[in-house]
Amino acid sequence: MTAPAWAERLKSRFRAAFWVEDARGPYPAVALDRDKRPVDSVTSGFGHLLGTGRGCPGASAPARHGP
């Protein structure tokens, strides 16, 4: 598997496992619970994700505007 293909697969798996969405838009989960479900919460600790390309369109909206 090429590096770009591996990176795209990782990105897809990350979004499938950790991404949640509410009325404010999509954002990453804080964690996964013991049943591998995303823990849904908005927090300030995800700024580093915004520059990694792991986000999706509109993903920074909750980070910019807060709860």
All heavy atoms as TSV, in Angstrom:
chain	resi	resn	atom	element	x	y	z
A	1	MET	N	N	0.858	-1.175	0.000
A	1	MET	CA	C	0.000	0.000	0.000
A	1	MET	C	C	0.904	1.238	0.000
A	1	MET	O	O	1.844	1.320	0.783
A	1	MET	CB	C	-0.902	-0.025	1.232
A	1	MET	CG	C	-1.822	1.162	1.330
A	1	MET	SD	S	-2.910	1.167	2.783
A	1	MET	CE	C	-3.861	-0.301	2.549
A	2	THR	N	N	0.584	2.183	-0.854
A	2	THR	CA	C	1.365	3.414	-0.927
A	2	THR	C	C	1.062	4.299	0.282
A	2	THR	O	O	0.015	4.162	0.931
A	2	THR	CB	C	1.036	4.194	-2.205
A	2	THR	OG1	O	-0.327	4.626	-2.130
A	2	THR	CG2	C	1.269	3.352	-3.451
A	3	ALA	N	N	1.963	5.217	0.570
A	3	ALA	CA	C	1.767	6.131	1.702
A	3	ALA	C	C	0.487	6.966	1.534
A	3	ALA	O	O	-0.287	7.095	2.494
A	3	ALA	CB	C	2.985	7.021	1.889
A	4	PRO	N	N	0.212	7.540	0.354
A	4	PRO	CA	C	-1.033	8.295	0.209
A	4	PRO	C	C	-2.284	7.429	0.406
A	4	PRO	O	O	-3.261	7.879	1.013
A	4	PRO	CB	C	-0.973	8.847	-1.213
A	4	PRO	CG	C	0.486	8.925	-1.526
A	4	PRO	CD	C	1.077	7.729	-0.830
A	5	ALA	N	N	-2.244	6.195	-0.059
A	5	ALA	CA	C	-3.398	5.298	0.125
A	5	ALA	C	C	-3.568	4.947	1.601
A	5	ALA	O	O	-4.691	4.918	2.122
A	5	ALA	CB	C	-3.224	4.022	-0.701
A	6	TRP	N	N	-2.452	4.709	2.300
A	6	TRP	CA	C	-2.500	4.418	3.731
A	6	TRP	C	C	-3.072	5.604	4.495
A	6	TRP	O	O	-3.919	5.448	5.374
A	6	TRP	CB	C	-1.092	4.085	4.224
A	6	TRP	CG	C	-1.040	3.788	5.687
A	6	TRP	CD1	C	-1.234	2.573	6.276
A	6	TRP	CD2	C	-0.776	4.710	6.740
A	6	TRP	NE1	N	-1.112	2.682	7.650
A	6	TRP	CE2	C	-0.826	4.005	7.949
A	6	TRP	CE3	C	-0.499	6.074	6.779
A	6	TRP	CZ2	C	-0.618	4.601	9.182
A	6	TRP	CZ3	C	-0.293	6.678	8.012
A	6	TRP	CH2	C	-0.351	5.931	9.195
A	7	ALA	N	N	-2.617	6.817	4.143
A	7	ALA	CA	C	-3.097	8.027	4.818
A	7	ALA	C	C	-4.594	8.229	4.585
A	7	ALA	O	O	-5.327	8.598	5.506
A	7	ALA	CB	C	-2.310	9.237	4.340
A	8	GLU	N	N	-5.051	7.986	3.386
A	8	GLU	CA	C	-6.478	8.138	3.089
A	8	GLU	C	C	-7.302	7.108	3.849
A	8	GLU	O	O	-8.379	7.409	4.358
A	8	GLU	CB	C	-6.730	8.031	1.587
A	8	GLU	CG	C	-8.136	8.401	1.177
A	8	GLU	CD	C	-8.528	9.823	1.578
A	8	GLU	OE1	O	-7.703	10.744	1.488
A	8	GLU	OE2	O	-9.700	10.017	1.993
A	9	ARG	N	N	-6.791	5.902	3.959
A	9	ARG	CA	C	-7.497	4.856	4.722
A	9	ARG	C	C	-7.570	5.238	6.205
A	9	ARG	O	O	-8.608	5.077	6.844
A	9	ARG	CB	C	-6.771	3.528	4.546
A	9	ARG	CG	C	-7.491	2.382	5.200
A	9	ARG	CD	C	-6.891	1.049	4.764
A	9	ARG	NE	N	-7.571	-0.008	5.484
A	9	ARG	CZ	C	-6.976	-0.814	6.367
A	9	ARG	NH1	N	-5.690	-0.681	6.605
A	9	ARG	NH2	N	-7.650	-1.729	6.986
A	10	LEU	N	N	-6.468	5.750	6.755
A	10	LEU	CA	C	-6.454	6.201	8.146
A	10	LEU	C	C	-7.459	7.328	8.362
A	10	LEU	O	O	-8.215	7.334	9.337
A	10	LEU	CB	C	-5.051	6.661	8.540
A	10	LEU	CG	C	-4.909	7.270	9.932
A	10	LEU	CD1	C	-5.255	6.245	11.009
A	10	LEU	CD2	C	-3.494	7.807	10.120
A	11	LYS	N	N	-7.489	8.278	7.453
A	11	LYS	CA	C	-8.427	9.400	7.529
A	11	LYS	C	C	-9.872	8.900	7.542
A	11	LYS	O	O	-10.681	9.335	8.362
A	11	LYS	CB	C	-8.183	10.325	6.333
A	11	LYS	CG	C	-8.951	11.606	6.343
A	11	LYS	CD	C	-8.505	12.411	5.111
A	11	LYS	CE	C	-9.084	13.762	5.048
A	11	LYS	NZ	N	-8.611	14.503	3.870
A	12	SER	N	N	-10.182	7.971	6.673
A	12	SER	CA	C	-11.540	7.411	6.610
A	12	SER	C	C	-11.903	6.666	7.886
A	12	SER	O	O	-13.011	6.810	8.415
A	12	SER	CB	C	-11.673	6.466	5.418
A	12	SER	OG	O	-11.521	7.162	4.224
A	13	ARG	N	N	-10.964	5.875	8.396
A	13	ARG	CA	C	-11.221	5.129	9.634
A	13	ARG	C	C	-11.391	6.071	10.819
A	13	ARG	O	O	-12.248	5.850	11.676
A	13	ARG	CB	C	-10.079	4.141	9.887
A	13	ARG	CG	C	-10.098	2.982	8.904
A	13	ARG	CD	C	-8.921	2.042	9.014
A	13	ARG	NE	N	-8.592	1.708	10.382
A	13	ARG	CZ	C	-7.351	1.534	10.832
A	13	ARG	NH1	N	-6.324	1.669	10.023
A	13	ARG	NH2	N	-7.140	1.221	12.083
A	14	PHE	N	N	-10.578	7.128	10.872
A	14	PHE	CA	C	-10.694	8.114	11.951
A	14	PHE	C	C	-12.072	8.771	11.926
A	14	PHE	O	O	-12.749	8.875	12.952
A	14	PHE	CB	C	-9.597	9.171	11.827
A	14	PHE	CG	C	-9.699	10.254	12.855
A	14	PHE	CD1	C	-9.175	10.070	14.126
A	14	PHE	CD2	C	-10.333	11.452	12.564
A	14	PHE	CE1	C	-9.278	11.062	15.092
A	14	PHE	CE2	C	-10.446	12.444	13.517
A	14	PHE	CZ	C	-9.915	12.248	14.780
A	15	ARG	N	N	-12.487	9.224	10.752
A	15	ARG	CA	C	-13.813	9.861	10.637
A	15	ARG	C	C	-14.928	8.908	11.027
A	15	ARG	O	O	-15.868	9.292	11.714
A	15	ARG	CB	C	-14.022	10.367	9.216
A	15	ARG	CG	C	-13.235	11.593	8.916
A	15	ARG	CD	C	-13.566	12.087	7.531
A	15	ARG	NE	N	-12.719	13.222	7.195
A	15	ARG	CZ	C	-12.546	13.669	5.985
A	15	ARG	NH1	N	-13.159	13.079	4.969
A	15	ARG	NH2	N	-11.771	14.687	5.745
A	16	ALA	N	N	-14.838	7.663	10.595
A	16	ALA	CA	C	-15.894	6.690	10.903
A	16	ALA	C	C	-15.973	6.419	12.402
A	16	ALA	O	O	-17.061	6.271	12.955
A	16	ALA	CB	C	-15.645	5.392	10.143
A	17	ALA	N	N	-14.838	6.376	13.067
A	17	ALA	CA	C	-14.818	6.032	14.492
A	17	ALA	C	C	-15.064	7.223	15.404
A	17	ALA	O	O	-15.750	7.095	16.418
A	17	ALA	CB	C	-13.474	5.392	14.845
A	18	PHE	N	N	-14.515	8.402	15.072
A	18	PHE	CA	C	-14.483	9.511	16.025
A	18	PHE	C	C	-15.357	10.711	15.671
A	18	PHE	O	O	-15.509	11.599	16.492
A	18	PHE	CB	C	-13.046	10.013	16.199
A	18	PHE	CG	C	-12.203	9.115	17.050
A	18	PHE	CD1	C	-11.447	8.111	16.483
A	18	PHE	CD2	C	-12.172	9.276	18.418
A	18	PHE	CE1	C	-10.663	7.283	17.261
A	18	PHE	CE2	C	-11.399	8.454	19.216
A	18	PHE	CZ	C	-10.645	7.459	18.633
A	19	TRP	N	N	-15.912	10.756	14.465
A	19	TRP	CA	C	-16.640	11.964	14.087
A	19	TRP	C	C	-18.090	11.907	14.548
A	19	TRP	O	O	-18.763	10.902	14.374
A	19	TRP	CB	C	-16.571	12.159	12.580
A	19	TRP	CG	C	-16.162	13.550	12.220
A	19	TRP	CD1	C	-16.934	14.458	11.567
A	19	TRP	CD2	C	-14.928	14.202	12.499
A	19	TRP	NE1	N	-16.255	15.632	11.420
A	19	TRP	CE2	C	-15.017	15.507	11.989
A	19	TRP	CE3	C	-13.771	13.830	13.152
A	19	TRP	CZ2	C	-13.981	16.433	12.098
A	19	TRP	CZ3	C	-12.739	14.744	13.259
A	19	TRP	CH2	C	-12.854	16.020	12.739
A	20	VAL	N	N	-18.562	12.993	15.134
A	20	VAL	CA	C	-19.961	13.130	15.540
A	20	VAL	C	C	-20.486	14.430	14.945
A	20	VAL	O	O	-19.715	15.280	14.505
A	20	VAL	CB	C	-20.127	13.128	17.081
A	20	VAL	CG1	C	-19.783	11.781	17.659
A	20	VAL	CG2	C	-19.297	14.207	17.737
A	21	GLU	N	N	-21.777	14.578	14.932
A	21	GLU	CA	C	-22.370	15.791	14.374
A	21	GLU	C	C	-23.612	16.140	15.161
A	21	GLU	O	O	-24.367	15.273	15.574
A	21	GLU	CB	C	-22.710	15.583	12.901
A	21	GLU	CG	C	-23.168	16.844	12.217
A	21	GLU	CD	C	-23.215	16.715	10.704
A	21	GLU	OE1	O	-22.751	15.705	10.158
A	21	GLU	OE2	O	-23.737	17.651	10.075
A	22	ASP	N	N	-23.806	17.449	15.363
A	22	ASP	CA	C	-25.035	17.928	15.982
A	22	ASP	C	C	-25.477	19.176	15.223
A	22	ASP	O	O	-24.979	19.439	14.130
A	22	ASP	CB	C	-24.863	18.167	17.489
A	22	ASP	CG	C	-23.883	19.274	17.831
A	22	ASP	OD1	O	-23.492	20.061	16.928
A	22	ASP	OD2	O	-23.519	19.390	19.017
A	23	ALA	N	N	-26.373	19.960	15.794
A	23	ALA	CA	C	-26.911	21.136	15.115
A	23	ALA	C	C	-25.827	22.159	14.772
A	23	ALA	O	O	-25.981	22.944	13.849
A	23	ALA	CB	C	-27.988	21.787	15.975
A	24	ARG	N	N	-24.714	22.146	15.516
A	24	ARG	CA	C	-23.618	23.090	15.257
A	24	ARG	C	C	-22.702	22.627	14.139
A	24	ARG	O	O	-21.889	23.390	13.645
A	24	ARG	CB	C	-22.801	23.295	16.524
A	24	ARG	CG	C	-23.592	23.977	17.621
A	24	ARG	CD	C	-22.824	23.927	18.886
A	24	ARG	NE	N	-22.808	22.511	19.304
A	24	ARG	CZ	C	-22.582	22.095	20.535
A	24	ARG	NH1	N	-22.298	22.942	21.469
A	24	ARG	NH2	N	-22.614	20.819	20.831
A	25	GLY	N	N	-22.775	21.346	13.792
A	25	GLY	CA	C	-21.920	20.814	12.742
A	25	GLY	C	C	-21.111	19.633	13.223
A	25	GLY	O	O	-21.249	19.188	14.357
A	26	PRO	N	N	-20.222	19.109	12.366
A	26	PRO	CA	C	-19.413	17.945	12.721
A	26	PRO	C	C	-18.203	18.337	13.559
A	26	PRO	O	O	-17.669	19.439	13.424
A	26	PRO	CB	C	-18.979	17.400	11.362
A	26	PRO	CG	C	-18.971	18.592	10.472
A	26	PRO	CD	C	-20.072	19.497	10.974
A	27	TYR	N	N	-17.784	17.427	14.430
A	27	TYR	CA	C	-16.589	17.636	15.251
A	27	TYR	C	C	-16.120	16.281	15.773
A	27	TYR	O	O	-16.872	15.318	15.783
A	27	TYR	CB	C	-16.847	18.602	16.408
A	27	TYR	CG	C	-18.006	18.215	17.293
A	27	TYR	CD1	C	-17.803	17.465	18.440
A	27	TYR	CD2	C	-19.304	18.601	16.972
A	27	TYR	CE1	C	-18.871	17.104	19.249
A	27	TYR	CE2	C	-20.365	18.248	17.777
A	27	TYR	CZ	C	-20.148	17.506	18.913
A	27	TYR	OH	O	-21.198	17.143	19.712
A	28	PRO	N	N	-14.847	16.195	16.201
A	28	PRO	CA	C	-14.330	14.913	16.684
A	28	PRO	C	C	-14.835	14.601	18.086
A	28	PRO	O	O	-15.008	15.486	18.912
A	28	PRO	CB	C	-12.811	15.117	16.687
A	28	PRO	CG	C	-12.637	16.587	16.806
A	28	PRO	CD	C	-13.822	17.212	16.132
A	29	ALA	N	N	-15.050	13.325	18.345
A	29	ALA	CA	C	-15.430	12.872	19.683
A	29	ALA	C	C	-14.226	12.998	20.607
A	29	ALA	O	O	-13.077	12.955	20.168
A	29	ALA	CB	C	-15.889	11.416	19.629
A	30	VAL	N	N	-14.485	13.136	21.889
A	30	VAL	CA	C	-13.422	13.217	22.884
A	30	VAL	C	C	-12.711	11.876	23.017
A	30	VAL	O	O	-11.499	11.805	23.203
A	30	VAL	CB	C	-14.001	13.654	24.246
A	30	VAL	CG1	C	-12.961	13.582	25.335
A	30	VAL	CG2	C	-14.583	15.038	24.143
A	31	ALA	N	N	-13.466	10.794	22.905
A	31	ALA	CA	C	-12.940	9.441	23.096
A	31	ALA	C	C	-13.953	8.456	22.554
A	31	ALA	O	O	-15.032	8.847	22.089
A	31	ALA	CB	C	-12.711	9.181	24.581
A	32	LEU	N	N	-13.618	7.188	22.637
A	32	LEU	CA	C	-14.576	6.120	22.379
A	32	LEU	C	C	-14.853	5.447	23.710
A	32	LEU	O	O	-13.939	5.237	24.513
A	32	LEU	CB	C	-14.012	5.098	21.391
A	32	LEU	CG	C	-13.671	5.624	20.000
A	32	LEU	CD1	C	-13.105	4.492	19.150
A	32	LEU	CD2	C	-14.865	6.266	19.335
A	33	ASP	N	N	-16.115	5.097	23.948
A	33	ASP	CA	C	-16.444	4.407	25.195
A	33	ASP	C	C	-16.069	2.928	25.076
A	33	ASP	O	O	-15.523	2.487	24.064
A	33	ASP	CB	C	-17.905	4.619	25.586
A	33	ASP	CG	C	-18.903	3.950	24.661
A	33	ASP	OD1	O	-18.524	3.090	23.833
A	33	ASP	OD2	O	-20.105	4.280	24.769
A	34	ARG	N	N	-16.345	2.158	26.103
A	34	ARG	CA	C	-15.920	0.753	26.086
A	34	ARG	C	C	-16.581	-0.066	24.987
A	34	ARG	O	O	-16.079	-1.124	24.623
A	34	ARG	CB	C	-16.154	0.108	27.447
A	34	ARG	CG	C	-17.600	-0.093	27.791
A	34	ARG	CD	C	-17.722	-0.736	29.139
A	34	ARG	NE	N	-19.120	-1.005	29.422
A	34	ARG	CZ	C	-19.529	-1.674	30.446
A	34	ARG	NH1	N	-18.664	-2.149	31.315
A	34	ARG	NH2	N	-20.814	-1.875	30.633
A	35	ASP	N	N	-17.704	0.418	24.444
A	35	ASP	CA	C	-18.373	-0.257	23.336
A	35	ASP	C	C	-17.975	0.342	21.985
A	35	ASP	O	O	-18.631	0.096	20.979
A	35	ASP	CB	C	-19.887	-0.191	23.520
A	35	ASP	CG	C	-20.347	-0.946	24.752
A	35	ASP	OD1	O	-19.799	-2.050	25.005
A	35	ASP	OD2	O	-21.230	-0.436	25.465
A	36	LYS	N	N	-16.930	1.143	21.996
A	36	LYS	CA	C	-16.387	1.784	20.784
A	36	LYS	C	C	-17.329	2.823	20.185
A	36	LYS	O	O	-17.249	3.128	18.998
A	36	LYS	CB	C	-16.005	0.751	19.721
A	36	LYS	CG	C	-15.065	-0.317	20.199
A	36	LYS	CD	C	-13.708	0.254	20.462
A	36	LYS	CE	C	-12.743	-0.888	20.788
A	36	LYS	NZ	N	-11.605	-0.464	21.519
A	37	ARG	N	N	-18.206	3.403	21.008
A	37	ARG	CA	C	-19.079	4.487	20.548
A	37	ARG	C	C	-18.422	5.828	20.884
A	37	ARG	O	O	-17.818	5.966	21.948
A	37	ARG	CB	C	-20.437	4.404	21.233
A	37	ARG	CG	C	-21.225	3.174	20.841
A	37	ARG	CD	C	-22.520	3.127	21.587
A	37	ARG	NE	N	-22.226	3.142	23.022
A	37	ARG	CZ	C	-22.969	2.586	23.956
A	37	ARG	NH1	N	-24.088	1.982	23.637
A	37	ARG	NH2	N	-22.620	2.637	25.225
A	38	PRO	N	N	-18.559	6.826	20.001
A	38	PRO	CA	C	-17.947	8.122	20.279
A	38	PRO	C	C	-18.568	8.785	21.508
A	38	PRO	O	O	-19.774	8.737	21.714
A	38	PRO	CB	C	-18.251	8.950	19.031
A	38	PRO	CG	C	-18.819	8.028	18.031
A	38	PRO	CD	C	-19.234	6.777	18.713
A	39	VAL	N	N	-17.720	9.385	22.329
A	39	VAL	CA	C	-18.166	10.195	23.454
A	39	VAL	C	C	-18.370	11.598	22.908
A	39	VAL	O	O	-17.421	12.244	22.462
A	39	VAL	CB	C	-17.135	10.186	24.603
A	39	VAL	CG1	C	-17.577	11.085	25.734
A	39	VAL	CG2	C	-16.905	8.755	25.089
A	40	ASP	N	N	-19.587	12.057	22.910
A	40	ASP	CA	C	-20.010	13.292	22.261
A	40	ASP	C	C	-19.852	14.487	23.189
A	40	ASP	O	O	-20.589	14.633	24.161
A	40	ASP	CB	C	-21.478	13.120	21.842
A	40	ASP	CG	C	-22.029	14.312	21.108
A	40	ASP	OD1	O	-21.267	15.220	20.766
A	40	ASP	OD2	O	-23.248	14.333	20.868
A	41	SER	N	N	-18.883	15.338	22.908
A	41	SER	CA	C	-18.662	16.538	23.704
A	41	SER	C	C	-17.813	17.510	22.895
A	41	SER	O	O	-16.959	17.098	22.128
A	41	SER	CB	C	-17.934	16.181	25.004
A	41	SER	OG	O	-17.706	17.328	25.764
A	42	VAL	N	N	-18.050	18.793	23.070
A	42	VAL	CA	C	-17.213	19.807	22.438
A	42	VAL	C	C	-16.215	20.268	23.495
A	42	VAL	O	O	-16.582	20.541	24.632
A	42	VAL	CB	C	-18.052	21.003	21.939
A	42	VAL	CG1	C	-17.153	22.091	21.379
A	42	VAL	CG2	C	-19.051	20.544	20.888
A	43	THR	N	N	-14.959	20.339	23.105
A	43	THR	CA	C	-13.907	20.747	24.025
A	43	THR	C	C	-12.874	21.571	23.275
A	43	THR	O	O	-12.882	21.614	22.052
A	43	THR	CB	C	-13.261	19.509	24.688
A	43	THR	OG1	O	-12.276	19.953	25.627
A	43	THR	CG2	C	-12.622	18.590	23.683
A	44	SER	N	N	-11.998	22.197	23.997
A	44	SER	CA	C	-10.989	23.052	23.361
A	44	SER	C	C	-9.724	22.291	22.975
A	44	SER	O	O	-8.821	22.866	22.392
A	44	SER	CB	C	-10.617	24.192	24.302
A	44	SER	OG	O	-10.031	23.669	25.483
A	45	GLY	N	N	-9.646	21.023	23.260
A	45	GLY	CA	C	-8.422	20.273	23.019
A	45	GLY	C	C	-8.216	19.752	21.618
A	45	GLY	O	O	-7.281	18.995	21.384
A	46	PHE	N	N	-9.007	20.149	20.652
A	46	PHE	CA	C	-8.909	19.568	19.315
A	46	PHE	C	C	-8.346	20.511	18.266
A	46	PHE	O	O	-8.400	20.205	17.083
A	46	PHE	CB	C	-10.275	19.070	18.857
A	46	PHE	CG	C	-10.787	17.940	19.699
A	46	PHE	CD1	C	-11.924	18.096	20.452
A	46	PHE	CD2	C	-10.102	16.750	19.757
A	46	PHE	CE1	C	-12.389	17.068	21.244
A	46	PHE	CE2	C	-10.554	15.712	20.552
A	46	PHE	CZ	C	-11.703	15.871	21.292
A	47	GLY	N	N	-7.784	21.612	18.678
A	47	GLY	CA	C	-7.226	22.556	17.713
A	47	GLY	C	C	-6.168	21.938	16.823
A	47	GLY	O	O	-6.053	22.280	15.645
A	48	HIS	N	N	-5.395	20.996	17.362
A	48	HIS	CA	C	-4.342	20.351	16.573
A	48	HIS	C	C	-4.899	19.544	15.410
A	48	HIS	O	O	-4.221	19.333	14.419
A	48	HIS	CB	C	-3.470	19.474	17.467
A	48	HIS	CG	C	-4.202	18.353	18.114
A	48	HIS	ND1	N	-5.024	18.536	19.199
A	48	HIS	CD2	C	-4.262	17.046	17.808
A	48	HIS	CE1	C	-5.537	17.369	19.548
A	48	HIS	NE2	N	-5.107	16.455	18.730
A	49	LEU	N	N	-6.144	19.089	15.497
A	49	LEU	CA	C	-6.739	18.314	14.401
A	49	LEU	C	C	-7.081	19.179	13.198
A	49	LEU	O	O	-7.123	18.690	12.073
A	49	LEU	CB	C	-8.022	17.611	14.860
A	49	LEU	CG	C	-7.846	16.407	15.747
A	49	LEU	CD1	C	-9.202	15.882	16.190
A	49	LEU	CD2	C	-7.067	15.329	15.042
A	50	LEU	N	N	-7.322	20.457	13.417
A	50	LEU	CA	C	-7.771	21.308	12.325
A	50	LEU	C	C	-6.723	21.414	11.216
A	50	LEU	O	O	-7.070	21.549	10.056
A	50	LEU	CB	C	-8.142	22.696	12.848
A	50	LEU	CG	C	-9.273	22.715	13.865
A	50	LEU	CD1	C	-9.493	24.132	14.377
A	50	LEU	CD2	C	-10.549	22.143	13.275
A	51	GLY	N	N	-5.464	21.330	11.557
A	51	GLY	CA	C	-4.412	21.444	10.567
A	51	GLY	C	C	-3.901	20.132	10.019
A	51	GLY	O	O	-3.002	20.121	9.187
A	52	THR	N	N	-4.457	19.016	10.455
A	52	THR	CA	C	-3.935	17.722	10.027
A	52	THR	C	C	-4.602	17.166	8.780
A	52	THR	O	O	-4.132	16.178	8.233
A	52	THR	CB	C	-4.106	16.664	11.131
A	52	THR	OG1	O	-5.504	16.434	11.338
A	52	THR	CG2	C	-3.429	17.078	12.423
A	53	GLY	N	N	-5.711	17.760	8.380
A	53	GLY	CA	C	-6.451	17.200	7.256
A	53	GLY	C	C	-7.389	16.088	7.671
A	53	GLY	O	O	-7.985	15.430	6.844
A	54	ARG	N	N	-7.524	15.829	8.977
A	54	ARG	CA	C	-8.406	14.770	9.462
A	54	ARG	C	C	-9.853	15.255	9.540
A	54	ARG	O	O	-10.750	14.481	9.758
A	54	ARG	CB	C	-7.990	14.274	10.849
A	54	ARG	CG	C	-6.630	13.675	10.916
A	54	ARG	CD	C	-6.607	12.309	10.247
A	54	ARG	NE	N	-5.299	11.710	10.337
A	54	ARG	CZ	C	-4.359	11.821	9.409
A	54	ARG	NH1	N	-4.575	12.520	8.324
A	54	ARG	NH2	N	-3.208	11.215	9.559
A	55	GLY	N	N	-10.059	16.537	9.369
A	55	GLY	CA	C	-11.405	17.102	9.467
A	55	GLY	C	C	-12.211	16.887	8.211
A	55	GLY	O	O	-11.811	16.178	7.292
A	56	CYS	N	N	-13.357	17.484	8.180
A	56	CYS	CA	C	-14.208	17.456	7.005
A	56	CYS	C	C	-14.810	18.844	6.870
A	56	CYS	O	O	-14.709	19.647	7.785
A	56	CYS	CB	C	-15.276	16.371	7.120
A	56	CYS	SG	S	-16.366	16.542	8.528
A	57	PRO	N	N	-15.424	19.172	5.740
A	57	PRO	CA	C	-15.969	20.512	5.559
A	57	PRO	C	C	-16.872	20.909	6.723
A	57	PRO	O	O	-17.724	20.150	7.161
A	57	PRO	CB	C	-16.760	20.406	4.253
A	57	PRO	CG	C	-16.079	19.300	3.519
A	57	PRO	CD	C	-15.647	18.322	4.582
A	58	GLY	N	N	-16.637	22.101	7.255
A	58	GLY	CA	C	-17.428	22.601	8.372
A	58	GLY	C	C	-16.989	22.096	9.728
A	58	GLY	O	O	-17.545	22.465	10.741
A	59	ALA	N	N	-15.966	21.274	9.765
A	59	ALA	CA	C	-15.560	20.662	11.029
A	59	ALA	C	C	-15.038	21.660	12.034
A	59	ALA	O	O	-15.082	21.411	13.220
A	59	ALA	CB	C	-14.498	19.596	10.781
A	60	SER	N	N	-14.561	22.787	11.594
A	60	SER	CA	C	-14.017	23.750	12.543
A	60	SER	C	C	-15.084	24.667	13.123
A	60	SER	O	O	-14.803	25.448	14.017
A	60	SER	CB	C	-12.922	24.592	11.882
A	60	SER	OG	O	-13.456	25.337	10.817
A	61	ALA	N	N	-16.312	24.600	12.644
A	61	ALA	CA	C	-17.372	25.497	13.133
A	61	ALA	C	C	-17.559	25.430	14.648
A	61	ALA	O	O	-17.547	26.461	15.307
A	61	ALA	CB	C	-18.688	25.228	12.414
A	62	PRO	N	N	-17.696	24.245	15.261
A	62	PRO	CA	C	-17.826	24.216	16.713
A	62	PRO	C	C	-16.581	24.741	17.418
A	62	PRO	O	O	-16.664	25.374	18.455
A	62	PRO	CB	C	-18.057	22.747	17.041
A	62	PRO	CG	C	-18.611	22.177	15.783
A	62	PRO	CD	C	-17.914	22.941	14.685
A	63	ALA	N	N	-15.414	24.517	16.844
A	63	ALA	CA	C	-14.171	24.997	17.460
A	63	ALA	C	C	-14.106	26.510	17.417
A	63	ALA	O	O	-13.635	27.142	18.348
A	63	ALA	CB	C	-12.968	24.387	16.759
A	64	ARG	N	N	-14.602	27.107	16.361
A	64	ARG	CA	C	-14.581	28.565	16.223
A	64	ARG	C	C	-15.620	29.221	17.106
A	64	ARG	O	O	-15.371	30.250	17.706
A	64	ARG	CB	C	-14.873	28.962	14.779
A	64	ARG	CG	C	-13.719	28.851	13.847
A	64	ARG	CD	C	-14.014	29.599	12.539
A	64	ARG	NE	N	-15.347	29.345	12.032
A	64	ARG	CZ	C	-15.645	28.436	11.117
A	64	ARG	NH1	N	-14.720	27.667	10.635
A	64	ARG	NH2	N	-16.877	28.285	10.686
A	65	HIS	N	N	-16.801	28.646	17.163
A	65	HIS	CA	C	-17.940	29.311	17.786
A	65	HIS	C	C	-18.271	28.809	19.184
A	65	HIS	O	O	-19.005	29.457	19.893
A	65	HIS	CB	C	-19.181	29.189	16.895
A	65	HIS	CG	C	-18.945	29.722	15.521
A	65	HIS	ND1	N	-18.712	31.044	15.277
A	65	HIS	CD2	C	-18.874	29.099	14.325
A	65	HIS	CE1	C	-18.518	31.230	13.980
A	65	HIS	NE2	N	-18.606	30.061	13.390
A	66	GLY	N	N	-17.777	27.648	19.561
A	66	GLY	CA	C	-18.059	27.111	20.888
A	66	GLY	C	C	-19.475	26.596	21.016
A	66	GLY	O	O	-20.260	26.629	20.070
A	67	PRO	N	N	-19.805	26.088	22.189
A	67	PRO	CA	C	-21.126	25.479	22.407
A	67	PRO	C	C	-22.269	26.492	22.363
A	67	PRO	O	O	-22.093	27.648	22.535
A	67	PRO	CB	C	-21.026	24.845	23.775
A	67	PRO	CG	C	-19.724	25.254	24.366
A	67	PRO	CD	C	-18.951	25.977	23.327
